[in-house]
Amino acid sequence: MRFQYSSLVTLSVTLLAFSANAVPLGTDTSPSSPLQKRSHGDCSGDPRCQAWMGANFKALVASTFRDGVNYDYLVQRSAGEYVVAYACDNSYPGKLGQDIRNMFTYGLYDKAGCKACGYWYLDDAGGCKVKANYCIGCASIG
């Protein structure tokens, strides 16, 4: 069987194109955070939150959810007219404070691009979400 020179060149160019885009074996192509592949969010919070979303937001989240502490399926903290909350649809076994902070920071504040109030849903067995919103008279829970 004889190949024509042009067919061989075409085959070589095609293989080079595939190999240039190929990922070497053993390379981790998974997202750097588990939140990247199994969560979603929205920016549906009250527009009055926009001015609050900088240092105030991060301080309230940091003071509410501490490293090494396991939080039940409902925790809510208010500061003036603003509230941050972590809640699950059922009695999920809980999450560590640093994981909940990651949901807020990576999910709502950074990834969703809100930089305003809204929700971030973690598509897990517990149906968990975090929220930051404007809320007059919201009580602290948990």
C-alpha positions as CSV (number, residue, x, y, z in Angstrom):
1,M,0.0,0.0,0.0
2,R,1.4,3.3,-1.0
3,F,0.6,6.7,0.6
4,Q,0.8,9.9,-1.3
5,Y,3.2,12.5,0.0
6,S,0.4,15.1,0.4
7,S,-1.7,12.6,2.6
8,L,1.3,12.0,4.8
9,V,1.9,15.7,5.3
10,T,-1.8,16.3,6.1
11,L,-1.7,13.5,8.6
12,S,1.4,14.9,10.2
13,V,0.0,18.4,10.5
14,T,-3.2,17.0,12.0
15,L,-1.3,15.0,14.6
16,L,0.8,18.1,15.5
17,A,-2.3,20.2,16.0
18,F,-3.8,17.6,18.3
19,S,-0.6,17.2,20.3
20,A,-0.2,21.0,20.7
21,N,-3.6,21.1,22.4
22,A,-3.2,17.9,24.4
23,V,-2.7,17.9,28.1
24,P,0.3,15.7,29.2
25,L,-0.6,12.6,31.1
26,G,-0.7,13.0,34.8
27,T,-1.7,16.7,34.6
28,D,-4.4,17.7,37.0
29,T,-7.1,19.4,35.0
30,S,-9.6,19.6,37.8
31,P,-10.7,23.1,39.0
32,S,-8.5,24.5,41.7
33,S,-11.5,24.8,44.1
34,P,-14.3,22.3,44.6
35,L,-16.7,25.3,44.4
36,Q,-15.7,26.0,40.8
37,K,-17.3,22.8,39.5
38,R,-20.3,22.3,41.8
39,S,-21.9,25.6,42.7
40,H,-23.6,28.6,41.3
41,G,-24.7,32.0,42.5
42,D,-26.6,35.2,41.7
43,C,-26.5,38.8,42.5
44,S,-30.2,39.2,43.5
45,G,-29.5,41.0,46.8
46,D,-30.9,44.4,47.7
47,P,-29.1,47.2,45.9
48,R,-28.5,49.0,49.2
49,C,-25.8,46.5,50.0
50,Q,-23.4,47.8,47.4
51,A,-21.7,50.3,49.7
52,W,-21.4,47.6,52.4
53,M,-19.7,44.9,50.5
54,G,-16.0,45.8,51.0
55,A,-14.3,45.5,54.4
56,N,-17.5,45.5,56.4
57,F,-18.7,42.3,54.6
58,K,-15.4,40.5,55.0
59,A,-15.2,41.5,58.7
60,L,-18.7,40.2,59.5
61,V,-18.0,36.9,57.6
62,A,-14.6,36.5,59.4
63,S,-16.0,37.2,62.8
64,T,-19.0,34.9,62.3
65,F,-17.3,31.8,60.8
66,R,-14.1,30.8,62.6
67,D,-11.4,28.3,61.6
68,G,-11.8,24.8,63.1
69,V,-15.4,25.4,64.2
70,N,-18.1,23.2,62.7
71,Y,-21.3,25.1,62.1
72,D,-24.8,23.5,62.0
73,Y,-27.1,23.9,59.1
74,L,-28.3,27.4,60.0
75,V,-26.2,30.3,61.2
76,Q,-27.1,34.0,60.7
77,R,-25.4,37.1,61.9
78,S,-26.6,40.7,61.5
79,A,-24.8,43.9,61.8
80,G,-27.0,47.0,61.7
81,E,-29.1,46.6,58.6
82,Y,-27.0,43.8,57.0
83,V,-27.0,40.1,57.4
84,V,-24.8,37.2,56.4
85,A,-26.2,33.6,56.7
86,Y,-25.3,30.0,56.0
87,A,-28.2,27.6,55.7
88,C,-28.9,24.2,54.3
89,D,-32.2,22.6,53.2
90,N,-31.9,19.8,55.7
91,S,-29.9,19.0,58.8
92,Y,-26.7,18.7,57.0
93,P,-23.8,17.6,59.2
94,G,-22.3,21.0,59.1
95,K,-19.3,22.7,57.6
96,L,-16.1,24.2,59.0
97,G,-15.9,28.0,59.4
98,Q,-13.1,28.3,56.9
99,D,-15.1,26.4,54.3
100,I,-18.1,28.6,54.8
101,R,-15.9,31.7,54.5
102,N,-14.6,30.3,51.3
103,M,-18.1,30.0,50.0
104,F,-18.7,33.7,50.8
105,T,-15.3,35.0,49.5
106,Y,-14.8,32.8,46.5
107,G,-18.4,32.2,45.6
108,L,-20.3,35.4,46.3
109,Y,-17.7,38.1,46.5
110,D,-15.2,37.0,43.9
111,K,-16.5,34.4,41.5
112,A,-20.1,35.5,41.1
113,G,-18.7,39.0,40.5
114,C,-21.5,40.5,42.6
115,K,-19.5,42.6,44.9
116,A,-23.0,43.3,46.2
117,C,-25.4,41.2,48.1
118,G,-26.8,38.0,46.8
119,Y,-26.7,34.2,47.2
120,W,-24.2,31.4,46.5
121,Y,-25.5,27.9,46.3
122,L,-23.3,24.9,46.9
123,D,-24.8,22.0,44.9
124,D,-24.2,19.4,47.5
125,A,-26.3,16.8,49.3
126,G,-27.4,19.4,51.9
127,G,-28.6,22.0,49.5
128,C,-26.4,24.6,51.3
129,K,-26.2,28.3,50.5
130,V,-24.7,31.5,51.8
131,K,-26.3,34.9,51.6
132,A,-25.4,38.5,52.2
133,N,-28.2,41.0,52.1
134,Y,-29.8,44.2,53.4
135,C,-32.2,43.3,56.2
136,I,-33.8,45.6,58.8
137,G,-34.6,43.7,62.0
138,C,-32.9,40.4,61.1
139,A,-31.9,38.5,64.2
140,S,-28.7,36.5,64.8
141,I,-29.4,32.8,64.8
142,G,-27.1,29.8,65.7
